[in-house]
Amino acid sequence: MKLKDKVAVITGAASGIGLATALQFAKEGARVVVCDLQHARVLEVVMQIRKAGGEASGFQMDVTDREQVGGVIGEVVRQSGRVDILVNNAGITQDARLVKMTEAQFDQVIDVNLKGVFNCAQAVVPHMLERGGGVILNASSVVGLYGNFGQTNYAASKYGVIGFTKTWARELGSKGIRVNAVCPGFIATQILATVPEKIMAAMRERSWLNRMGTPEEVARVYVFLASDDASYVNGTTLEVSGGISL
């Protein structure tokens, strides 16, 4: 098991890539802390992991609420003694063209996707420093690399996450804390349920593998980066997109 007995906090873990990552981490022996706004779904995921023989606990958590984030991380440390891995997965979209985007839409996405990552990392890092090591994995996106029509706010937030990653890798690497980002491409998650088939077909065509990715494929990349297999990987931005940038 690649993550045996590691304590892993995963935000946005109730669905999509976050859920797949929680399940995959548990299979690899991690003690998973499921965090999400959806309390009922948090409980369901925790039970799903436990029924499969894994270890899990769960918290309802809003990554934009610094006090709540600090409280959750403090409780995890109290219960488990440490946090070894943080996966900053929580994120939202509020799409609109620049001329149509409202200030509220812009602020909501930046608050969750960018400041939420900052809040969680800032809460976890002191505990990692005290223990002399850890791993932080940030969810960026290919949109953060190349931009996307109608996603001014989302692209800005995901580009910012890459900036966080490179900066923290410099600041924390010498302290034994590795920081990396994952940039998924078009992944078949529930967030795409309302996207018209014409657009879905165009997404599939942009991948040289002629298909969309699965949450499990992204989750396995997170496992690699969280494990000792990636012990010399720091400050990287790993694209998981089927090669759409080629």
C-alpha positions in Angstrom: 0.0 0.0 0.0 1.5 3.3 -1.1 -0.2 5.5 1.6 -0.4 3.1 4.5 -1.3 4.9 7.8 -0.9 8.4 6.2 -3.5 10.9 7.4 -5.0 12.6 4.3 -7.4 15.6 4.3 -9.3 15.9 1.1 -11.5 18.8 0.4 -14.5 18.6 -2.0 -14.4 14.9 -1.3 -18.1 14.1 -1.6 -18.3 13.9 -5.4 -16.4 13.8 -8.6 -12.6 13.7 -8.5 -12.5 14.4 -4.8 -14.7 11.3 -4.1 -12.6 9.1 -6.4 -9.4 10.4 -4.7 -10.8 9.6 -1.2 -11.7 6.1 -2.3 -8.3 5.5 -4.0 -6.4 6.9 -1.0 -8.3 4.6 1.3 -7.5 1.6 -0.9 -3.8 2.5 -0.6 -4.1 2.5 3.2 -4.5 6.2 4.0 -6.7 7.3 6.9 -8.9 9.6 4.9 -10.5 12.8 6.2 -13.5 13.5 4.0 -14.3 17.3 3.9 -17.2 18.8 2.0 -20.1 21.3 2.3 -22.6 18.5 1.7 -22.9 16.9 5.2 -25.1 14.0 4.2 -22.7 13.1 1.4 -19.7 13.3 3.7 -21.4 10.7 5.9 -22.1 8.5 2.9 -18.6 8.6 1.7 -17.2 7.8 5.1 -19.5 4.8 5.4 -18.6 3.7 1.9 -14.9 3.7 2.8 -15.4 1.9 6.1 -17.6 -0.8 4.5 -14.7 -1.4 2.0 -12.4 -2.0 4.9 -10.7 1.5 4.9 -10.3 4.1 7.6 -12.2 7.4 7.3 -13.7 10.3 9.2 -15.6 13.2 7.9 -16.3 16.9 8.5 -18.7 19.4 6.9 -16.4 22.2 5.9 -16.6 25.4 4.0 -13.1 26.2 2.7 -13.9 29.9 2.5 -14.6 30.0 6.3 -11.1 30.3 7.8 -12.3 29.8 11.4 -14.1 26.6 10.4 -11.1 25.3 8.4 -8.8 25.9 11.4 -11.2 24.1 13.7 -11.5 21.1 11.4 -7.7 20.8 11.0 -7.2 21.2 14.7 -9.7 18.4 15.4 -8.0 16.2 12.9 -4.6 16.7 14.6 -6.2 16.1 18.0 -7.7 12.8 16.8 -4.9 11.5 14.6 -1.9 13.4 15.8 -0.9 14.8 12.5 -1.9 15.7 8.8 0.5 14.0 6.3 -1.3 14.9 3.1 -3.6 17.8 2.1 -5.5 17.5 -1.2 -7.0 20.9 -2.1 -9.7 19.7 -4.4 -12.7 21.8 -3.6 -13.8 24.1 -6.4 -16.8 25.6 -8.2 -17.6 27.2 -11.6 -19.7 30.3 -12.3 -19.3 30.7 -16.1 -20.1 33.7 -18.2 -18.4 35.8 -20.9 -16.4 38.8 -19.6 -19.1 41.2 -20.7 -21.8 39.3 -18.9 -20.0 38.1 -15.7 -21.2 39.6 -12.5 -19.0 40.7 -9.7 -20.7 38.1 -7.5 -19.8 35.3 -9.9 -16.2 36.4 -10.1 -15.9 36.8 -6.3 -17.5 33.4 -5.5 -15.1 31.4 -7.7 -12.0 33.3 -6.5 -13.1 32.8 -2.9 -13.6 29.0 -3.2 -11.0 28.1 -5.8 -8.2 30.4 -4.7 -8.6 31.7 -1.2 -10.0 28.3 -0.1 -6.8 26.7 -1.1 -4.8 29.4 0.8 -7.0 28.9 3.9 -6.5 25.1 4.0 -2.8 25.2 3.3 -2.2 27.9 5.9 -4.1 25.8 8.5 -2.2 22.6 7.7 1.4 23.8 7.2 2.2 24.7 10.8 1.4 21.1 11.8 3.5 19.7 8.9 6.4 21.9 9.9 6.2 20.7 13.4 6.5 17.1 12.2 9.1 17.9 9.6 7.3 16.9 6.5 4.1 16.5 4.4 2.5 16.7 1.0 0.2 19.4 -0.4 -1.6 18.7 -3.7 -3.5 21.5 -5.4 -6.2 21.0 -8.0 -5.6 23.3 -10.9 -6.9 22.7 -14.4 -5.9 22.9 -18.1 -8.0 26.0 -18.1 -5.5 27.5 -15.7 -2.8 26.8 -18.3 -4.5 27.8 -21.6 -7.7 29.8 -20.6 -11.2 29.0 -21.8 -14.1 30.8 -23.3 -16.5 32.0 -20.7 -14.3 31.2 -17.7 -12.5 34.4 -16.8 -13.0 33.7 -13.0 -12.2 30.0 -13.2 -9.1 30.4 -15.3 -7.8 33.1 -13.0 -8.3 31.0 -10.0 -6.7 27.9 -11.5 -3.7 29.9 -12.8 -3.4 31.4 -9.3 -3.3 27.9 -7.8 -0.3 27.1 -10.0 1.4 30.3 -8.6 0.7 29.0 -5.1 2.2 25.7 -5.9 5.4 27.0 -7.3 5.8 29.5 -4.5 5.1 27.0 -1.7 7.4 24.4 -3.2 10.2 27.0 -2.9 9.2 28.0 0.6 8.5 24.6 2.1 10.7 22.1 0.1 13.7 22.5 2.4 11.3 21.8 5.4 10.4 18.4 4.0 7.0 19.5 2.5 6.4 18.8 -1.2 3.8 20.8 -3.1 2.5 19.9 -6.5 -0.5 20.7 -8.7 -2.6 18.5 -11.0 -4.2 20.0 -14.1 -7.1 17.7 -15.2 -8.5 18.2 -18.7 -12.1 17.2 -19.6 -13.1 14.7 -16.9 -16.4 12.9 -16.9 -17.9 14.1 -13.7 -21.3 15.3 -12.6 -20.4 18.9 -13.2 -20.7 18.2 -16.9 -24.2 16.7 -16.6 -25.9 19.8 -18.0 -23.4 20.4 -20.9 -25.0 19.8 -24.3 -23.8 16.8 -26.2 -22.5 18.9 -29.1 -20.0 20.5 -26.6 -19.2 17.2 -25.0 -18.3 15.7 -28.4 -16.0 18.7 -29.0 -14.3 18.0 -25.7 -13.7 14.4 -26.5 -12.3 15.4 -29.9 -9.7 17.7 -28.3 -8.1 14.7 -26.6 -5.6 12.6 -28.6 -7.0 9.6 -26.8 -10.5 10.4 -28.3 -12.3 10.3 -25.0 -12.8 12.1 -21.8 -10.9 11.2 -18.7 -12.4 9.5 -15.6 -12.1 10.7 -12.0 -10.3 7.5 -11.1 -7.5 8.3 -13.6 -7.0 11.7 -11.9 -7.2 10.0 -8.5 -4.4 7.6 -9.3 -2.1 10.6 -10.2 -2.9 12.1 -6.8 -1.9 8.8 -5.2 1.4 8.8 -7.1 2.2 12.4 -6.1 1.2 11.8 -2.4 3.4 8.7 -2.2 7.1 8.1 -1.7 7.2 7.2 -5.4 7.2 10.9 -6.0 9.7 11.8 -3.3 11.7 14.0 -5.6 8.8 15.7 -7.3 8.2 19.2 -6.0 6.7 22.3 -7.6 5.4 20.5 -10.7 2.2 21.1 -12.6 1.1 17.7 -14.0 -1.4 17.8 -16.8 -3.9 14.9 -16.9 -5.7 15.7 -20.1 -5.2 13.0 -22.7 -2.8 15.4 -24.5 -5.1 18.2 -25.4 -2.2 20.7 -25.4 -0.3 18.9 -28.1 
